[in-house]
Amino acid sequence: MTEAIVKSLRDSPSARWGALAIVSVTMFSGYFFADVMAPLKPLLEQHKGWTSSEYGFFTSAYGWFNVFLLMLIIGGIILDKMGIRFTGTTAASIMTIGAFLKYFAINTTFASDSTLFGVKTQVMLAAIGYAIFGVGVEIAGITVSKTIVKWFKGKELALAMGLQLAVARLGTMLALQIGAPMAIYFKDVAAPILLGSVMLCIGLTTFLVYTIMDRRLESSEKLGETNELNTKDESFKLSDIKEILTNRGFWYIAMLCVLFYSAVFPFLKYANDLMVQKYGLEPKMAGLIPSLIPFGNIFMTPIFGRMVDKKGKAASIMFLGSAMLIVVHLLFSIPAISHWLFAMFLMIILGIAFSLVPSAMWPSVPKLIPERQLGTAYALIFYIQNWGLMGVPALIGWILDSFCTVSRTQLENGTIQVVYNYTLPMLTFAIFGALGLLFAYLLKREDKIKNYGLERPSETKS
């Protein structure tokens, strides 16, 4: 009878899927808040007097502390040293603090000539809040990634990561859909930001619930005779950073990550405005079409993740998704094609690409990096990614104000109407996609040389 006893809690399907569901709620709230300002850009310009450059400055703040203060790298080291429970709880708390500071900034009326560090006080305070939030949500992301590996390695790893991403993208979809309508209904741009802040409190609570399961998992693992989590080589050493950084495969996947996501996440920050400017949609309706991207992720990412588990071909899938991204942005850049149905079609294709690459990329990292280094490896990838998430939104805002402003008119009711041409920004996104495709090819070639197993299935036979 003792042979039938489950040695580890991770061997119980209900336990590991339950743990996934709990941490997914935390990331759902984080992704909602990360994108809740995206549909508000036209309203911020009309009612708060923001410019595209100020909006780009604010959006770029997401990566300030992660990049310049190395908070992500520090967070990854803390994760490998202190563990999932401490790091995840701290990250969720930081998210919430930053969110409420951002809400305070947007909800407060400052004097028109009030500045902080040479920037409008409202813009700067909102940016600082967003930067604090960015530290929390990025560290939470690497913590949840390591959590999933902890529960699902050798099992349904890619499917589990795909499902977690699907739930998180549901947060993005909800933010894009309800952000502007909610602000218009309550006649308050800050209303959806308050909702996001409350949701983060819920996300923090759910992670505290997860810590109980994590303790139970570690207790059950200590009973196992072949527990890889308790082996002597499991402790992380600072010298491991050098080992990660000298891994060529790591650099290829990191560069693919930053370039691919630089052509997607910053695009989503401007996608609602693109729908208003080029396709003539009302601000309260504009979020419906961009929300097709995360909506598609909800269904397709788990499907592609399961494909990686069962069939492999992760490197090929990343290459295909990168190629599709380029085509979409090039078609978006064509001025003559301005019907909203075509925009909807392109968003669906972009949603497929955005499902293909992450579903294959994140489960591939454990094939390149030993588990004891995973927290730091994910942190380094996210750190590199944050350079793009910081720089590209500011670049696009500058391009819009400097080269793409068609007109800027103050209406009789005091609001400001701005018209932009989005051709140049979309070509810029296409360039990032083309560079990402190059690194997807290099990663595929490196896998053939080093035999990492990226083209092999993730799931092992039990």
DOFI-281319 format. One record per residue (C-alpha): residue number from 1; residue in three letters; z, y, x. Coordinates in nm, 4 decimals. Each point is the difference from the previous one (the first is absolute). Example, Ala and Ser with C-alpha at 12.3 -4.5 7.8 and 13.67 -1.06 7.14 Angstrom:
# DOFI-281319
- 1:Ala:0.7800:-0.4500:1.2300 .
- 2:Ser:-0.0660:0.3440:0.1370 .
//
This chain:
# DOFI-281319
- 1:Met:0.0000:0.0000:0.0000 .
- 2:Thr:0.0726:0.2381:0.2859 .
- 3:Glu:-0.3673:-0.0077:0.1023 .
- 4:Ala:-0.0885:0.1687:-0.3308 .
- 5:Ile:0.2365:0.2920:0.0532 .
- 6:Val:-0.1812:0.3299:0.0613 .
- 7:Lys:0.0950:0.1057:0.3527 .
- 8:Ser:-0.1122:0.3582:-0.0365 .
- 9:Leu:-0.0029:0.2326:-0.2977 .
- 10:Arg:-0.3585:0.0918:0.0918 .
- 11:Asp:-0.1016:-0.3551:-0.0960 .
- 12:Ser:0.0880:0.0828:-0.3606 .
- 13:Pro:-0.3082:0.1551:-0.1681 .
- 14:Ser:0.2106:0.1883:-0.2554 .
- 15:Ala:0.2157:0.1499:0.2760 .
- 16:Arg:-0.2815:0.1204:0.2263 .
- 17:Trp:-0.2100:0.1365:-0.2873 .
- 18:Gly:0.3088:0.1619:-0.1468 .
- 19:Ala:0.0728:0.1694:0.3332 .
- 20:Leu:-0.3607:0.1227:0.0100 .
- 21:Ala:0.0281:0.1436:-0.3509 .
- 22:Ile:0.3167:0.1918:0.0879 .
- 23:Val:-0.1294:0.1671:0.3175 .
- 24:Ser:-0.3313:0.0734:-0.1735 .
- 25:Val:0.1819:0.2286:-0.2438 .
- 26:Thr:0.1234:0.2069:0.2940 .
- 27:Met:-0.3536:0.0396:0.1350 .
- 28:Phe:-0.1357:0.0727:-0.3491 .
- 29:Ser:0.2289:0.3011:-0.0253 .
- 30:Gly:-0.0916:0.1090:0.3537 .
- 31:Tyr:-0.3753:-0.0145:-0.0626 .
- 32:Phe:0.0385:0.1862:-0.3306 .
- 33:Phe:0.1785:0.2867:0.1678 .
- 34:Ala:-0.2383:0.0025:0.2985 .
- 35:Asp:-0.2963:0.0755:-0.2284 .
- 36:Val:0.1591:0.1903:-0.2864 .
- 37:Met:-0.1183:0.3359:0.1435 .
- 38:Ala:-0.3635:-0.1118:0.0365 .
- 39:Pro:-0.1016:0.0805:-0.3601 .
- 40:Leu:0.1899:0.3308:0.0144 .
- 41:Lys:-0.2217:0.1757:0.2591 .
- 42:Pro:-0.2006:0.2068:-0.2544 .
- 43:Leu:0.3211:0.0904:-0.1854 .
- 44:Leu:0.1729:0.1062:0.3217 .
- 45:Glu:-0.2944:0.2285:0.0752 .
- 46:Gln:-0.0037:0.1435:-0.3525 .
- 47:His:0.3714:0.0468:-0.0655 .
- 48:Lys:0.1665:0.0081:0.3434 .
- 49:Gly:-0.2736:0.1789:0.1951 .
- 50:Trp:-0.0446:-0.2767:0.2587 .
- 51:Thr:-0.3194:-0.0239:0.2062 .
- 52:Ser:-0.1742:-0.3194:0.1122 .
- 53:Ser:0.1267:0.0623:0.3524 .
- 54:Glu:0.3583:0.0258:-0.1289 .
- 55:Tyr:-0.0455:-0.3159:-0.2047 .
- 56:Gly:-0.1437:-0.1755:0.3063 .
- 57:Phe:0.2913:0.1309:0.2092 .
- 58:Phe:0.2469:-0.1363:-0.2549 .
- 59:Thr:-0.1760:-0.3376:-0.0211 .
- 60:Ser:-0.0136:-0.0326:0.3787 .
- 61:Ala:0.3795:0.0381:0.0099 .
- 62:Tyr:0.0290:-0.3662:-0.1016 .
- 63:Gly:-0.0447:-0.0993:0.3636 .
- 64:Trp:0.1762:0.2855:0.1832 .
- 65:Phe:0.3282:-0.1678:0.0844 .
- 66:Asn:-0.1535:-0.3454:0.0297 .
- 67:Val:-0.2461:0.1251:0.2605 .
- 68:Phe:0.1766:0.2744:0.1947 .
- 69:Leu:0.3563:-0.1332:-0.0166 .
- 70:Leu:-0.1124:-0.3636:0.0374 .
- 71:Met:0.2055:-0.0885:-0.3080 .
- 72:Leu:-0.2213:-0.2952:-0.0911 .
- 73:Ile:0.0288:-0.1581:0.3432 .
- 74:Ile:0.3740:0.0579:-0.0018 .
- 75:Gly:0.0113:-0.1498:-0.3479 .
- 76:Gly:-0.1869:-0.3093:0.1152 .
- 77:Ile:0.2371:-0.0537:0.2895 .
- 78:Ile:0.2974:0.0480:-0.2333 .
- 79:Leu:-0.1559:-0.2532:-0.2368 .
- 80:Asp:-0.0304:-0.2625:0.2740 .
- 81:Lys:0.3486:0.0809:0.1318 .
- 82:Met:0.2047:0.0699:-0.3146 .
- 83:Gly:-0.1869:-0.2071:-0.2545 .
- 84:Ile:-0.1635:0.0412:-0.3382 .
- 85:Arg:0.3052:0.0859:-0.2088 .
- 86:Phe:0.1170:0.2979:0.2042 .
- 87:Thr:-0.3483:0.1370:0.0672 .
- 88:Gly:-0.1285:-0.0375:-0.3554 .
- 89:Thr:0.3046:0.1611:-0.1592 .
- 90:Thr:-0.0146:0.2907:0.2437 .
- 91:Ala:-0.3743:0.0476:-0.0566 .
- 92:Ala:0.0329:-0.0010:-0.3790 .
- 93:Ser:0.2802:0.2590:0.0257 .
- 94:Ile:-0.2117:0.2255:0.2246 .
- 95:Met:-0.2885:-0.0220:-0.2482 .
- 96:Thr:0.2237:0.1202:-0.2804 .
- 97:Ile:0.1452:0.2916:0.1977 .
- 98:Gly:-0.3465:0.1249:0.0972 .
- 99:Ala:-0.1244:-0.0340:-0.3571 .
- 100:Phe:0.2696:0.2197:-0.1484 .
- 101:Leu:-0.0564:0.2673:0.2663 .
- 102:Lys:-0.3692:0.0042:-0.0898 .
- 103:Tyr:0.0878:0.0254:-0.3699 .
- 104:Phe:0.2329:0.2927:0.0720 .
- 105:Ala:-0.2785:0.1808:0.1874 .
- 106:Ile:-0.2639:-0.0391:-0.2719 .
- 107:Asn:0.2468:0.0707:-0.2818 .
- 108:Thr:0.1281:0.3242:0.1581 .
- 109:Thr:-0.1719:0.3366:-0.0237 .
- 110:Phe:0.0026:0.1887:0.3304 .
- 111:Ala:-0.1005:0.3585:0.0706 .
- 112:Ser:-0.3736:0.0291:0.0599 .
- 113:Asp:0.0576:0.1308:0.3528 .
- 114:Ser:0.2709:-0.2550:0.0863 .
- 115:Thr:-0.0870:-0.2091:0.3057 .
- 116:Leu:0.1642:-0.2687:0.2103 .
- 117:Phe:-0.1286:-0.0619:0.3537 .
- 118:Gly:-0.2991:0.2161:-0.0848 .
- 119:Val:-0.0976:-0.2026:-0.3084 .
- 120:Lys:0.0713:0.0703:-0.3681 .
- 121:Thr:0.3584:-0.1110:-0.0636 .
- 122:Gln:-0.0961:-0.2236:-0.2909 .
- 123:Val:-0.2757:-0.1723:0.1981 .
- 124:Met:0.2199:-0.0498:0.3071 .
- 125:Leu:0.3018:-0.1348:-0.1891 .
- 126:Ala:-0.2215:-0.2361:-0.1991 .
- 127:Ala:-0.1599:-0.1114:0.3267 .
- 128:Ile:0.3370:-0.0644:0.1667 .
- 129:Gly:0.1126:-0.2035:-0.3007 .
- 130:Tyr:-0.3243:-0.1972:0.0105 .
- 131:Ala:0.0426:-0.0563:0.3753 .
- 132:Ile:0.3511:-0.1397:-0.0548 .
- 133:Phe:-0.1318:-0.2181:-0.2802 .
- 134:Gly:-0.2815:-0.1154:0.2306 .
- 135:Val:0.2520:-0.1298:0.2533 .
- 136:Gly:0.1789:-0.1997:-0.2682 .
- 137:Val:-0.3043:-0.1482:-0.1718 .
- 138:Glu:-0.1722:-0.1013:0.3248 .
- 139:Ile:0.3112:-0.1711:0.1361 .
- 140:Ala:0.0467:-0.1618:-0.3398 .
- 141:Gly:-0.3584:-0.1244:0.0276 .
- 142:Ile:0.0512:-0.1738:0.3333 .
- 143:Thr:0.3323:-0.1374:-0.1236 .
- 144:Val:-0.1599:-0.1505:-0.3089 .
- 145:Ser:-0.2855:-0.1409:0.2126 .
- 146:Lys:0.2492:-0.1787:0.2251 .
- 147:Thr:0.1955:-0.1094:-0.3083 .
- 148:Ile:-0.3085:-0.1687:-0.1427 .
- 149:Val:-0.0717:-0.1749:0.3316 .
- 150:Lys:0.3619:-0.1164:0.0049 .
- 151:Trp:-0.0320:-0.1649:-0.3416 .
- 152:Phe:-0.3664:-0.1102:-0.0013 .
- 153:Lys:-0.1116:-0.0846:0.3557 .
- 154:Gly:-0.1802:-0.3333:-0.0083 .
- 155:Lys:-0.0183:0.0215:-0.3788 .
- 156:Glu:-0.1867:0.2442:-0.2268 .
- 157:Leu:0.0263:0.2912:0.2443 .
- 158:Ala:-0.3264:0.1844:-0.0715 .
- 159:Leu:0.0415:-0.0483:-0.3756 .
- 160:Ala:0.3545:0.1360:0.0164 .
- 161:Met:-0.1107:0.3033:0.2007 .
- 162:Gly:-0.2880:0.0507:-0.2392 .
- 163:Leu:0.2284:-0.0093:-0.3027 .
- 164:Gln:0.2418:0.2452:0.1604 .
- 165:Leu:-0.2885:0.2352:0.0748 .
- 166:Ala:-0.1233:-0.0424:-0.3575 .
- 167:Val:0.3336:0.1069:-0.1436 .
- 168:Ala:0.0169:0.2925:0.2429 .
- 169:Arg:-0.3538:0.1094:-0.0951 .
- 170:Leu:0.1111:-0.0094:-0.3629 .
- 171:Gly:0.2314:0.2838:0.0987 .
- 172:Thr:-0.2957:0.1899:0.1449 .
- 173:Met:-0.2068:-0.0630:-0.3134 .
- 174:Leu:0.2791:0.1233:-0.2250 .
- 175:Ala:0.0459:0.3131:0.2126 .
- 176:Leu:-0.3714:0.0851:-0.0136 .
- 177:Gln:-0.0191:-0.0598:-0.3744 .
- 178:Ile:0.3106:0.1732:-0.1319 .
- 179:Gly:0.0692:0.2681:0.2639 .
- 180:Ala:-0.2225:0.2770:-0.1392 .
- 181:Pro:0.0401:-0.0866:-0.3739 .
- 182:Met:0.3786:-0.0012:0.0407 .
- 183:Ala:0.0001:0.3348:0.1822 .
- 184:Ile:-0.2270:0.1519:-0.2660 .
- 185:Tyr:0.2053:-0.1433:-0.2880 .
- 186:Phe:0.3307:0.1331:0.1333 .
- 187:Lys:-0.1659:0.3192:0.1330 .
- 188:Asp:0.1735:-0.0764:0.3293 .
- 189:Val:-0.1698:-0.1162:0.3211 .
- 190:Ala:0.3353:-0.1395:0.1194 .
- 191:Ala:0.0496:-0.2367:-0.2970 .
- 192:Pro:-0.1848:-0.3031:0.1472 .
- 193:Ile:0.1757:0.0585:0.3338 .
- 194:Leu:0.3377:-0.0262:-0.1740 .
- 195:Leu:-0.1115:-0.3263:-0.1617 .
- 196:Gly:-0.0993:-0.1349:0.3420 .
- 197:Ser:0.3378:0.0973:0.1443 .
- 198:Val:0.1830:-0.1875:-0.2744 .
- 199:Met:-0.2225:-0.3045:0.0574 .
- 200:Leu:0.0981:0.0029:0.3674 .
- 201:Cys:0.3662:-0.0208:-0.1039 .
- 202:Ile:-0.0927:-0.3154:-0.1913 .
- 203:Gly:-0.1868:-0.1321:0.3056 .
- 204:Leu:0.3071:0.0534:0.2161 .
- 205:Thr:0.2111:-0.1906:-0.2520 .
- 206:Thr:-0.2387:-0.2959:-0.0075 .
- 207:Phe:0.0021:-0.0254:0.3790 .
- 208:Leu:0.3785:-0.0119:-0.0052 .
- 209:Val:-0.0381:-0.2975:-0.2337 .
- 210:Tyr:-0.2403:-0.1603:0.2497 .
- 211:Thr:0.2593:0.0227:0.2800 .
- 212:Ile:0.2075:-0.2556:-0.1905 .
- 213:Met:-0.2935:-0.2436:0.0048 .
- 214:Asp:-0.0589:0.0695:0.3688 .
- 215:Arg:0.3570:-0.0994:0.0814 .
- 216:Arg:-0.0417:-0.3193:-0.2010 .
- 217:Leu:-0.3239:-0.0782:0.1852 .
- 218:Glu:0.1629:0.0392:0.3414 .
- 219:Ser:0.2936:-0.2149:-0.1084 .
- 220:Ser:-0.2370:-0.2751:-0.1090 .
- 221:Glu:-0.2037:0.0312:0.3214 .
- 222:Lys:0.3094:-0.0610:0.2118 .
- 223:Leu:0.0290:-0.3422:-0.1608 .
- 224:Gly:-0.3524:-0.0979:0.1080 .
- 225:Glu:-0.0532:-0.2032:0.3159 .
- 226:Thr:-0.3392:0.1535:0.0868 .
- 227:Asn:0.0427:0.3604:-0.1066 .
- 228:Glu:-0.2381:0.2161:0.2014 .
- 229:Leu:0.1834:0.3148:-0.1051 .
- 230:Asn:0.3027:-0.1094:0.2022 .
- 231:Thr:-0.1695:-0.1056:0.3195 .
- 232:Lys:0.1114:0.1568:0.3273 .
- 233:Asp:-0.3247:0.1847:0.0606 .
- 234:Glu:0.0381:0.1832:-0.3307 .
- 235:Ser:0.1877:0.3010:0.1376 .
- 236:Phe:-0.2236:0.3023:0.0585 .
- 237:Lys:-0.0153:0.1605:0.3454 .
- 238:Leu:-0.1366:0.3443:0.0880 .
- 239:Ser:-0.2334:-0.1679:0.2485 .
- 240:Asp:-0.1728:-0.1572:-0.3000 .
- 241:Ile:-0.1569:0.3382:-0.0776 .
- 242:Lys:-0.2071:-0.0297:0.3182 .
- 243:Glu:-0.1062:-0.3483:-0.1050 .
- 244:Ile:-0.1185:0.1324:-0.3364 .
- 245:Leu:-0.1840:0.2978:0.1486 .
- 246:Thr:-0.1869:-0.2147:0.2523 .
- 247:Asn:-0.1352:-0.2212:-0.2782 .
- 248:Arg:-0.3609:0.1057:-0.0535 .
- 249:Gly:-0.0091:-0.1588:-0.3453 .
- 250:Phe:0.2944:0.2170:-0.1018 .
- 251:Trp:-0.1910:0.3149:0.0952 .
- 252:Tyr:-0.3102:-0.1057:-0.1909 .
- 253:Ile:0.1952:-0.0666:-0.3175 .
- 254:Ala:0.2020:0.3216:0.0437 .
- 255:Met:-0.3133:0.2123:0.0445 .
- 256:Leu:-0.1654:-0.1677:-0.2974 .
- 257:Cys:0.3123:0.0785:-0.1997 .
- 258:Val:0.0145:0.3704:0.0858 .
- 259:Leu:-0.3734:0.0582:-0.0489 .
- 260:Phe:-0.0318:-0.1993:-0.3207 .
- 261:Tyr:0.3078:0.1516:-0.1614 .
- 262:Ser:-0.1035:0.3487:0.1187 .
- 263:Ala:-0.3093:-0.0418:-0.2150 .
- 264:Val:0.1983:-0.1182:-0.3035 .
- 265:Phe:0.3466:0.1553:-0.0358 .
- 266:Pro:-0.1021:0.3594:0.0900 .
- 267:Phe:-0.3021:-0.0483:-0.2276 .
- 268:Leu:0.2351:-0.0866:-0.2869 .
- 269:Lys:0.1876:0.3276:0.0632 .
- 270:Tyr:-0.3231:0.1864:-0.0740 .
- 271:Ala:-0.1687:-0.2435:-0.2411 .
- 272:Asn:0.1287:0.1677:-0.3161 .
- 273:Asp:-0.1259:0.3373:0.1217 .
- 274:Leu:-0.3336:-0.1637:0.0860 .
- 275:Met:-0.0248:-0.1217:-0.3595 .
- 276:Val:0.0662:0.3540:-0.1246 .
- 277:Gln:-0.2260:0.1792:0.2476 .
- 278:Lys:-0.3027:-0.2293:0.0175 .
- 279:Tyr:0.0106:-0.2067:-0.3175 .
- 280:Gly:0.1284:0.2643:-0.2414 .
- 281:Leu:0.3044:-0.1824:-0.1354 .
- 282:Glu:0.3043:0.1813:-0.1387 .
- 283:Pro:0.3070:-0.0135:0.2297 .
- 284:Lys:0.2020:-0.2003:-0.2535 .
- 285:Met:-0.2767:-0.2649:-0.0135 .
- 286:Ala:-0.1116:0.0074:0.3638 .
- 287:Gly:0.2580:-0.2533:0.1171 .
- 288:Leu:-0.1382:-0.2798:-0.2153 .
- 289:Ile:-0.2991:-0.0700:0.2244 .
- 290:Pro:0.1853:0.0003:0.3389 .
- 291:Ser:0.2654:-0.2215:-0.1603 .
- 292:Leu:-0.2645:-0.2736:-0.0188 .
- 293:Ile:0.0587:-0.0566:0.3730 .
- 294:Pro:0.3638:-0.1104:-0.0272 .
- 295:Phe:-0.0720:-0.1606:-0.3375 .
- 296:Gly:-0.2538:-0.2273:0.1685 .
- 297:Asn:0.2490:-0.0715:0.2788 .
- 298:Ile:0.2452:-0.1398:-0.2528 .
- 299:Phe:-0.2370:-0.2854:-0.0804 .
- 300:Met:-0.2187:-0.0388:0.3061 .
- 301:Thr:0.2454:0.0256:0.2908 .
- 302:Pro:0.1955:-0.3121:-0.1057 .
- 303:Ile:-0.3294:-0.1865:-0.0569 .
- 304:Phe:-0.1316:0.0900:0.3450 .
- 305:Gly:0.3431:-0.0746:0.1469 .
- 306:Arg:-0.0047:-0.3462:-0.1499 .
- 307:Met:-0.3499:-0.0462:0.1437 .
- 308:Val:0.1343:0.0834:0.3470 .
- 309:Asp:0.2853:-0.2486:-0.0510 .
- 310:Lys:-0.2321:-0.2801:-0.1054 .
- 311:Lys:-0.3329:0.0703:0.1707 .
- 312:Gly:0.0747:0.2466:0.2831 .
- 313:Lys:-0.2857:0.2330:0.1063 .
- 314:Ala:0.2376:0.2967:0.0404 .
- 315:Ala:-0.2038:0.1646:0.2778 .
- 316:Ser:-0.3213:-0.0305:-0.2005 .
- 317:Ile:0.1680:0.1421:-0.3097 .
- 318:Met:0.1231:0.3047:0.1951 .
- 319:Phe:-0.3525:0.0588:0.1319 .
- 320:Leu:-0.1526:-0.0209:-0.3488 .
- 321:Gly:0.2552:0.2352:-0.1536 .
- 322:Ser:-0.0546:0.2581:0.2754 .
- 323:Ala:-0.3766:-0.0069:-0.0560 .
- 324:Met:0.0421:0.0540:-0.3753 .
- 325:Leu:0.2215:0.3021:0.0651 .
- 326:Ile:-0.2746:0.1775:0.1936 .
- 327:Val:-0.2571:-0.0512:-0.2755 .
- 328:Val:0.2328:0.1396:-0.2662 .
- 329:His:0.0800:0.3217:0.1864 .
- 330:Leu:-0.3636:0.0586:0.0905 .
- 331:Leu:-0.0976:-0.0312:-0.3675 .
- 332:Phe:0.2832:0.2330:-0.1007 .
- 333:Ser:-0.1416:0.2594:0.2422 .
- 334:Ile:-0.3402:0.0259:-0.1716 .
- 335:Pro:0.0046:0.3311:-0.1949 .
- 336:Ala:-0.2704:-0.0975:-0.2490 .
- 337:Ile:0.1950:-0.2967:-0.1372 .
- 338:Ser:0.2704:0.1588:-0.2128 .
- 339:His:0.0414:-0.2133:-0.3137 .
- 340:Trp:0.3521:-0.1241:-0.0623 .
- 341:Leu:-0.1233:-0.3545:-0.0772 .
- 342:Phe:-0.1372:-0.0271:0.3535 .
- 343:Ala:0.3330:0.1232:0.1339 .
- 344:Met:0.1712:-0.2732:-0.2005 .
- 345:Phe:-0.2339:-0.2628:0.1480 .
- 346:Leu:0.0708:0.1212:0.3546 .
- 347:Met:0.3757:-0.0067:-0.0612 .
- 348:Ile:-0.0255:-0.3628:-0.1084 .
- 349:Ile:-0.1873:-0.0901:0.3202 .
- 350:Leu:0.2535:0.1940:0.2070 .
- 351:Gly:0.2772:-0.1870:-0.1815 .
- 352:Ile:-0.1564:-0.3309:0.1062 .
- 353:Ala:-0.0215:0.1179:0.3624 .
- 354:Phe:0.3588:0.1236:-0.0186 .
- 355:Ser:0.1034:-0.3458:-0.1192 .
- 356:Leu:-0.1970:-0.1939:0.2591 .
- 357:Val:0.1282:0.1661:0.3175 .
- 358:Pro:0.3789:0.0138:-0.0651 .
- 359:Ser:0.0056:-0.3517:-0.1486 .
- 360:Ala:-0.1385:-0.1310:0.3304 .
- 361:Met:0.1444:0.2501:0.2489 .
- 362:Trp:0.3756:-0.0177:-0.0610 .
- 363:Pro:0.0263:-0.3833:-0.0055 .
- 364:Ser:-0.2005:-0.0027:0.3246 .
- 365:Val:0.2667:0.1851:0.1989 .
- 366:Pro:0.2382:-0.3017:0.0206 .
- 367:Lys:-0.2875:-0.1975:0.1530 .
- 368:Leu:-0.0229:0.2528:0.2836 .
- 369:Ile:0.3701:0.0808:0.0483 .
- 370:Pro:0.3106:-0.2259:0.0347 .
- 371:Glu:0.2432:0.0273:-0.2916 .
- 372:Arg:0.2803:0.1517:0.2091 .
- 373:Gln:-0.2315:0.2953:0.0729 .
- 374:Leu:-0.1424:0.0402:-0.3502 .
- 375:Gly:0.2170:0.2928:-0.1070 .
- 376:Thr:-0.0967:0.2012:0.3061 .
- 377:Ala:-0.3652:-0.1088:-0.0215 .
- 378:Tyr:-0.0276:0.1099:-0.3624 .
- 379:Ala:0.1806:0.3231:0.0919 .
- 380:Leu:-0.2471:0.0724:0.2808 .
- 381:Ile:-0.2948:-0.0639:-0.2325 .
- 382:Phe:0.1519:0.2228:-0.2673 .
- 383:Tyr:0.0725:0.2625:0.2686 .
- 384:Ile:-0.3644:0.0056:0.1061 .
- 385:Gln:-0.1018:0.0062:-0.3664 .
- 386:Asn:0.2211:0.3041:-0.0571 .
- 387:Trp:-0.2061:0.2033:0.2455 .
- 388:Gly:-0.2849:-0.0379:-0.2460 .
- 389:Leu:0.2141:0.0562:-0.3085 .
- 390:Met:0.1318:0.3182:0.1635 .
- 391:Gly:-0.3184:0.1391:0.1507 .
- 392:Val:-0.2766:-0.0877:-0.2442 .
- 393:Pro:0.1390:0.1723:-0.3144 .
- 394:Ala:0.0517:0.3203:0.2008 .
- 395:Leu:-0.3519:-0.0348:0.1428 .
- 396:Ile:-0.1541:-0.0412:-0.3467 .
- 397:Gly:0.1954:0.2982:-0.1370 .
- 398:Trp:-0.1210:0.2134:0.2911 .
- 399:Ile:-0.3601:-0.1154:-0.0503 .
- 400:Leu:0.0157:0.0874:-0.3712 .
- 401:Asp:0.1370:0.3499:0.0611 .
- 402:Ser:-0.2172:0.0734:0.3034 .
- 403:Phe:-0.3392:-0.1443:-0.0940 .
- 404:Cys:0.0004:-0.1236:-0.3596 .
- 405:Thr:0.1470:0.2779:-0.2189 .
- 406:Val:-0.2714:0.1057:-0.2457 .
- 407:Ser:0.2126:0.2552:-0.1890 .
- 408:Arg:0.3606:0.1079:-0.0535 .
- 409:Thr:0.0719:0.2002:-0.3186 .
- 410:Gln:0.3181:0.1360:-0.1543 .
- 411:Leu:-0.0203:-0.0352:-0.3786 .
- 412:Glu:0.1390:0.2408:-0.2570 .
- 413:Asn:0.3029:-0.2215:-0.0658 .
- 414:Gly:0.0990:0.0256:0.3667 .
- 415:Thr:-0.1064:-0.3520:0.1011 .
- 416:Ile:-0.2423:-0.0590:0.2869 .
- 417:Gln:-0.3226:-0.1988:-0.0355 .
- 418:Val:-0.1513:-0.1436:0.3182 .
- 419:Val:-0.3352:-0.1798:0.0298 .
- 420:Tyr:-0.0673:-0.2324:0.2965 .
- 421:Asn:-0.2967:-0.2013:0.1299 .
- 422:Tyr:0.1301:-0.3434:0.1080 .
- 423:Thr:-0.3072:-0.1202:0.1939 .
- 424:Leu:0.1397:0.0675:0.3489 .
- 425:Pro:0.3448:-0.1536:-0.0681 .
- 426:Met:-0.1621:-0.3193:-0.1295 .
- 427:Leu:-0.2204:-0.0251:0.3095 .
- 428:Thr:0.3153:0.0392:0.2088 .
- 429:Phe:0.1610:-0.2930:-0.1808 .
- 430:Ala:-0.3174:-0.2044:0.0603 .
- 431:Ile:0.0276:0.0653:0.3753 .
- 432:Phe:0.3544:-0.1384:0.0015 .
- 433:Gly:-0.1299:-0.3049:-0.1860 .
- 434:Ala:-0.2764:-0.0539:0.2563 .
- 435:Leu:0.2490:0.0084:0.2870 .
- 436:Gly:0.2197:-0.2446:-0.1901 .
- 437:Leu:-0.2949:-0.2370:-0.0334 .
- 438:Leu:-0.0415:0.0039:0.3788 .
- 439:Phe:0.3593:-0.1145:0.0534 .
- 440:Ala:-0.0339:-0.2623:-0.2734 .
- 441:Tyr:-0.2907:-0.1426:0.1999 .
- 442:Leu:0.1994:0.0130:0.3261 .
- 443:Leu:0.2924:-0.1782:-0.1681 .
- 444:Lys:-0.2306:-0.2704:-0.1303 .
- 445:Arg:-0.1450:-0.0469:0.3499 .
- 446:Glu:0.3480:-0.0056:0.1605 .
- 447:Asp:0.1086:-0.2698:-0.2425 .
- 448:Lys:-0.2853:-0.2210:0.1174 .
- 449:Ile:0.1013:0.0548:0.3629 .
- 450:Lys:0.3794:-0.0372:-0.0353 .
- 451:Asn:0.0005:-0.2422:-0.2947 .
- 452:Tyr:0.2720:0.1832:-0.1942 .
- 453:Gly:-0.0959:-0.1923:-0.3108 .
- 454:Leu:-0.0956:0.2995:-0.2132 .
- 455:Glu:-0.2833:-0.1983:-0.1524 .
- 456:Arg:0.2283:-0.2951:-0.0767 .
- 457:Pro:0.2156:-0.0367:-0.3131 .
- 458:Ser:0.3496:0.1557:0.0040 .
- 459:Glu:0.1689:-0.2694:-0.2026 .
- 460:Thr:0.1136:-0.3107:0.1854 .
- 461:Lys:0.0265:-0.3436:-0.1529 .
- 462:Ser:0.3541:-0.1018:-0.0887 .
//
